[in-house]
Amino acid sequence: MPAARYGRAAGKSDKPWKDAIARAVKRAQDGTKTKWLDVLADKLVVEGAGGNILAIKEVGDRLDGKASQPVEHSGDALGGLAEAVRALAQLRAKQ
């Protein structure tokens, strides 16, 4: 009996929705052979210029990259790990 396979099958993507859209964009063309990706990009820009806030955000994210998220931190960077290591060392020293 063959061994069980885990994970995704060879050649299969873990992003099927992205892959389906990419295939559709490659397949679909209008009469002037303009690729649909260009048509979609034009539509996104027109929507953004018309005030669609989601389109504006998408254009900004694509041109400038997504805004970085600030990370706040307080306290021990190791989350008490240093104290745990010290305690373990003390226990081992007593043995």
Rosetta silent file (secondary structure, phi, psi, omega in degrees, C-alpha in Angstrom):
SEQUENCE: MPAARYGRAAGKSDKPWKDAIARAVKRAQDGTKTKWLDVLADKLVVEGAGGNILAIKEVGDRLDGKASQPVEHSGDALGGLAEAVRALAQLRAKQ
SCORE:     score description
SCORE:     0.000 S_00000001
   1 L     0.000  132.017 -178.488    0.000    0.000    0.000 S_00000001
   2 L   -69.414  152.930  179.328    1.480    3.412   -0.948 S_00000001
   3 L   -67.474  148.061  178.374    2.351    5.896    1.762 S_00000001
   4 L   -68.636  142.943  178.054   -0.181    8.632    2.475 S_00000001
   5 L   -98.791  140.390  178.455    0.580   11.997    0.925 S_00000001
   6 L  -120.110  156.696 -179.629    0.396   15.148    2.973 S_00000001
   7 L    82.777 -168.300 -178.570    0.244   18.762    1.846 S_00000001
   8 L   -84.375  154.794 -179.382   -0.829   19.909   -1.588 S_00000001
   9 L   -66.583  153.037 -179.701   -0.371   17.753   -4.650 S_00000001
  10 L   -57.314  132.884  178.795    2.680   18.334   -6.822 S_00000001
  11 L    84.470   -5.460 -179.625    2.105   21.231   -9.181 S_00000001
  12 L   -93.955  139.590 -179.991   -0.919   22.495   -7.276 S_00000001
  13 L   -88.210  155.265  174.315   -0.937   26.024   -5.918 S_00000001
  14 L   -91.062    7.721  178.490   -2.022   26.975   -2.431 S_00000001
  15 L  -129.267   71.246 -175.937   -3.791   30.017   -3.977 S_00000001
  16 H   -64.108  -33.248  179.894   -6.447   28.592   -6.315 S_00000001
  17 H   -66.385  -45.774  177.686   -8.463   31.836   -6.481 S_00000001
  18 H   -60.213  -43.314 -179.533   -5.393   33.833   -7.573 S_00000001
  19 H   -64.483  -40.896  179.516   -4.539   31.154  -10.118 S_00000001
  20 H   -64.011  -41.820  179.002   -8.088   31.118  -11.536 S_00000001
  21 H   -65.976  -43.172  179.119   -8.074   34.899  -11.940 S_00000001
  22 H   -60.653  -41.979  177.844   -4.632   34.814  -13.583 S_00000001
  23 H   -64.002  -41.793  179.949   -5.845   32.168  -16.061 S_00000001
  24 H   -63.889  -40.614  179.562   -8.991   34.189  -16.823 S_00000001
  25 H   -64.733  -40.477  179.275   -6.966   37.344  -17.446 S_00000001
  26 H   -68.071  -36.692 -177.618   -4.660   35.472  -19.825 S_00000001
  27 H   -73.532  -45.892 -169.384   -7.617   33.857  -21.660 S_00000001
  28 L   -81.582  127.396  176.542   -9.942   36.804  -21.985 S_00000001
  29 E  -140.189  150.333  175.933   -9.219   39.429  -24.611 S_00000001
  30 L   -91.382 -174.760 -175.112  -11.398   42.020  -26.298 S_00000001
  31 L   -61.039  -28.170 -179.203  -11.609   42.690  -30.047 S_00000001
  32 L   -92.872   10.975  179.839   -8.480   44.854  -30.121 S_00000001
  33 L    63.245   23.003  172.728   -6.487   42.207  -28.313 S_00000001
  34 L   -72.747  129.677  179.868   -6.096   44.462  -25.271 S_00000001
  35 E   -67.370  142.810 -179.786   -5.388   42.201  -22.346 S_00000001
  36 H   -59.717  -28.049  179.025   -8.083   42.189  -19.698 S_00000001
  37 H   -60.980  -39.657  176.246   -5.518   43.060  -17.086 S_00000001
  38 H   -67.343  -39.078  178.453   -5.118   46.460  -18.766 S_00000001
  39 H   -62.532  -44.531  179.587   -8.901   46.832  -18.975 S_00000001
  40 H   -65.178  -40.616  178.598   -9.225   46.042  -15.274 S_00000001
  41 H   -63.382  -42.614  177.576   -6.422   48.456  -14.358 S_00000001
  42 H   -60.397  -44.017 -179.771   -8.114   51.214  -16.369 S_00000001
  43 H   -62.380  -41.433  179.374  -11.417   50.522  -14.627 S_00000001
  44 H   -61.143  -44.160 -179.694   -9.725   50.651  -11.214 S_00000001
  45 H   -66.054  -41.570  178.895   -8.170   54.037  -11.991 S_00000001
  46 H   -63.440  -43.373  177.900  -11.483   55.406  -13.322 S_00000001
  47 H   -61.338  -43.170  178.297  -13.294   54.180  -10.197 S_00000001
  48 H   -63.061  -43.848  178.981  -10.679   55.796   -7.979 S_00000001
  49 H   -64.222  -25.474  178.479  -10.890   59.071   -9.876 S_00000001
  50 L   -83.515   -1.828  175.952  -14.671   58.912   -9.380 S_00000001
  51 L   103.436    2.299  178.190  -14.251   58.803   -5.616 S_00000001
  52 L   -67.779  109.278 -172.678  -14.520   55.070   -4.882 S_00000001
  53 H   -63.048  -35.015  177.778  -12.496   54.908   -1.682 S_00000001
  54 H   -66.686  -38.861  177.676  -11.670   51.188   -2.063 S_00000001
  55 H   -67.366  -40.688  177.794  -10.332   51.807   -5.566 S_00000001
  56 H   -59.690  -45.378  179.552   -8.300   54.781   -4.312 S_00000001
  57 H   -62.440  -43.269 -179.207   -6.810   52.612   -1.561 S_00000001
  58 H   -63.043  -44.550  178.488   -6.019   49.806   -4.004 S_00000001
  59 H   -61.140  -46.401  178.590   -4.274   52.163   -6.439 S_00000001
  60 H   -59.903  -43.579  179.687   -2.268   53.672   -3.576 S_00000001
  61 H   -63.388  -37.418 -178.240   -1.318   50.234   -2.248 S_00000001
  62 H   -74.577  -33.848 -178.035   -0.188   49.106   -5.692 S_00000001
  63 H   -84.008  -44.968 -174.886    1.841   52.229   -6.441 S_00000001
  64 H  -103.629  -10.864 -173.333    3.362   53.014   -3.044 S_00000001
  65 L    87.664  157.972 -179.694    2.988   49.690   -1.257 S_00000001
  66 L   -67.884  145.918  178.217    0.798   49.081    1.751 S_00000001
  67 L   -64.680  138.351  179.086    1.303   51.371    4.700 S_00000001
  68 L   -72.566  144.626 -179.918    3.425   49.774    7.398 S_00000001
  69 L   -91.771  127.107  177.711    1.623   48.914   10.591 S_00000001
  70 L   -67.617  141.973  179.398    3.168   50.337   13.756 S_00000001
  71 L  -113.608  121.382  178.042    4.129   47.716   16.293 S_00000001
  72 L  -100.960  143.676 -179.805    3.841   48.627   19.947 S_00000001
  73 L  -144.722  140.714  173.964    5.699   46.721   22.580 S_00000001
  74 L  -140.578  148.875  177.091    6.025   47.042   26.281 S_00000001
  75 L    90.323 -164.036 -177.189    7.803   44.927   28.828 S_00000001
  76 L   -67.890  124.695 -178.857   10.328   42.168   28.410 S_00000001
  77 L   -63.431  -25.994 -179.202   11.068   41.474   24.739 S_00000001
  78 L   -93.473    1.893  177.181   11.506   37.796   25.527 S_00000001
  79 L    62.175   37.100  178.849    8.221   37.532   27.394 S_00000001
  80 L    86.129    1.890 -178.562    9.799   36.194   30.586 S_00000001
  81 H   -62.688  -40.045 -179.744   11.958   33.682   28.757 S_00000001
  82 H   -60.532  -41.306  178.705   15.136   35.055   30.328 S_00000001
  83 H   -64.822  -39.595  179.694   13.675   34.529   33.805 S_00000001
  84 H   -65.258  -40.218  179.078   12.652   30.971   32.939 S_00000001
  85 H   -65.343  -42.038  177.493   16.154   30.180   31.659 S_00000001
  86 H   -61.157  -44.068 -179.763   17.699   31.586   34.867 S_00000001
  87 H   -63.096  -41.010  178.509   15.342   29.497   37.008 S_00000001
  88 H   -64.480  -41.300  178.240   16.169   26.374   35.009 S_00000001
  89 H   -62.443  -38.804  178.528   19.894   27.069   35.397 S_00000001
  90 H   -65.997  -40.844  177.632   19.452   27.398   39.153 S_00000001
  91 H   -62.300  -42.672 -179.407   17.574   24.091   39.317 S_00000001
  92 H   -67.405  -35.430 -179.768   20.301   22.332   37.350 S_00000001
  93 H   -66.231  -31.135 -179.943   22.999   23.854   39.581 S_00000001
  94 H   -74.692  -19.069 -175.752   21.308   22.360   42.654 S_00000001
  95 L   -76.272    0.000    0.000   21.400   18.845   41.193 S_00000001
